[in-house]
Amino acid sequence: MTEPRPLGVGMVGYSFMGAAHSHAWRTAPRFFDLPLAPQLTAVAGRNEEGVRAAAAKYGWDSVETDWRRLIERDDIDLIDICTPGNTHAEIAIAALEAGKHVLCEKPLANSVEEAEKMTTVARAAAERGVLSMCGFSYRRTPALALAKRMVDEGRLGDIRHVRAQYLQDWLSDADAPLTWRLDKSKSGSGSLGDIGAHSIDAAQWITGQTITGVSALMETFVKERPVGGDFVGLGGHGGSDGPKGPVTVDDAALFTARFSGKHDGGTGPVGIFEATRFALGRKNAMRLELNGTKGSLAFDFEDMNSLQFYDASLEPDAGFSKIMVTEPSHPYTGKWWPTGHGLGYEHGFTHQVVDLVNAIGAGEQPSPSFADALQVQKVLAAVEASAAAESRWQNVDKEH
């Protein structure tokens, strides 16, 4: 049996997402049969001490302190971008033009203009066999992938309502430190782009429909925060008596939405979206509920191994049933543990690697493409425009 040829990976960034991606690259070929063998070839970061420590901890073979060196190396075939949004466009465009495949974290960029440039370059690169994908990892949660399958099979009929929430609480403390995620020049937006983008992508992907217009409200509850302190996880504890800096992103974003409808001209569903990092007690409640003419589905990532399903063909008082998404017949789960042995947050990133490597091996466009991510970027921009205009209805430009 021929051994799969190596796929040299160069990763830019090594913090939260860098750790998750490292785990995925290392784990994927050990549980899934892949056409290429991912190699943790090099990781890049500006702080030499920090990047060397990360390489040793996560299993990377070498380090660079300039991401450009990754692109120049002949032993690297793919660039994995795990940096703040303000760097995505420059890195991705340079990598694609140099003939490197690209995996880019979400949201794709900090503006529609940047995302459009990245999409144009990605399309040209794909014609040369150089492929790219945006990392909306929640698509790879087995329960959400099962929801997608059930919608595609017509189990819900015509979708009427989309109800999406993404609730976290790590910024509830007004003295939590000022991090790059609270700086619009680096992150693009706050809860909207950081977590709301996941809800937008999941809703459009599962329904197979795009958001065409929104009416939005955004709020920043804490206008300034300590510039230093003890950093724990995404947040931490700052010194209330020390210097403070301005928070330039939203703490919460809420919007109503209309979807495109089916190709046959039918009316699309209406949606309601909420994203906040101030929901005390909610740690990572990425929730999605769909109501259709034949049934309903409900998901909450804080109970990520299950999916709630209401089948209207049964007796009305039957209520929702709970599907434990751990069976071999369910998406991805057959490669892991026996039935009933649940998966975790990190497995979504492993499945992302699996799908990406399979697509590269087959020479096929992986999903979500940069064009898919551009559509999400346009929704983010429409939400911001509506909120800035006293919630007036804002149409979402169609992808072109």
C-alpha positions, 0 to 999 in steps of 0.5 A: 500500500502506497503511503500518502504523500506529505502535506507540509503545514505552516501555521501563523499564530499560536494562541487560542486558535493556534492550539486548536488547529495544532491539535487538529493537524496532529490528530486527524490522520490518526483517526481518519484515512486521509489522501495526504499526510499532514506534517506540522512543519513550522509555526510562525509568531513575532515573539521568538520565545513564545513561538518556540514554546508553542512549537515545543508544546504543540509538536511543530518541527520548526519556527519562524518569526516572520510569516513570509518565511513560511511562504518562501519555504519549499517544504510547506504546502499549506498556510493555516492563518490563526491571527487577528482579522486585520492580518488575514488578507495580506497573508492569505493573498500572498500565500495563494499567489505563491501557490500555497493552499490556505486555511483562514480563520473566521471571519474572513477579513475585517471588511467586505473590501478585503474579503472581496479581494481575497475571494478574487485571488482565491478564485484565480488560484483555484484555477491553478489547483491552489485551494482555500477554505474559511474556518467556520468550524461549527459546521463540523459539529456532528449534531449540526451536520446532522441537522443539515442532512435532515433539512436537505432530506426535507424532514422539516419541510419549508423553513419558516423561522430561524432563531439563533443565539450565541451567548458567552459571559467572559466580558461581563466583568467591567475590569476584564482587560483590554485585549485585541478582540476589543480593538476594532482595528484588529478584530473588525467587530466585537461579539458580532464578528467573533461569535455572531459570524458563526451563527450567520454561517451555520444558519445559511449553511443548514437552510441552504439560503442566504440572508438578504436583509437585516434590521440591527441593534448593537451596544457597547456596555463597557466603554473602556477597560484596563490595558493590563492585568491577569489574562485568563482564557479569552478574558481575565482580571484587570487592575481597576486603578490602572490606566484604561483604554477605549473599547471600540467594538460591540459587546452585543449585537441583535438583528432580525433577518429575512432569508432568500427563499427557495429557487422556486420563488417561495418565501424565505424564512424570517430570522432573529439573531443575538450575539453577546459576551455579557450573558452571565452563566452562559459559557458557550451557548451557540444555539440554533432553532429551525421551525418548518412546516413539517417539524423543528430542530433545536441545538445548543452547543453546551449540550453539543452531542445532542439534537432536539427534533420535533416531528409534526407527523406524530401526535401533537403531544409527543413533543421534542425528541432528543437524538444522541448524535453519537451513532456510526451513521451520524456525520463524523462520529463513526471514526471515534468512540463507541455509541454514547461516548461524546465528542468535544469542542476540539473535534470540530477542528479535527473534522475541519482538517479532514474535510480540507485534506480530502478536498485537496487530495481530490482537487475539489473546492473545500467548503466553506469557500472564501466566496461563502465567507464573503457572503457572511462578511456582507451580512456583518457589514449590513448589520453594522450599517443598520445599527448605525442608522437607527436600525433601519432595514439594510439590504445585503449585497449579493455575492458577485 
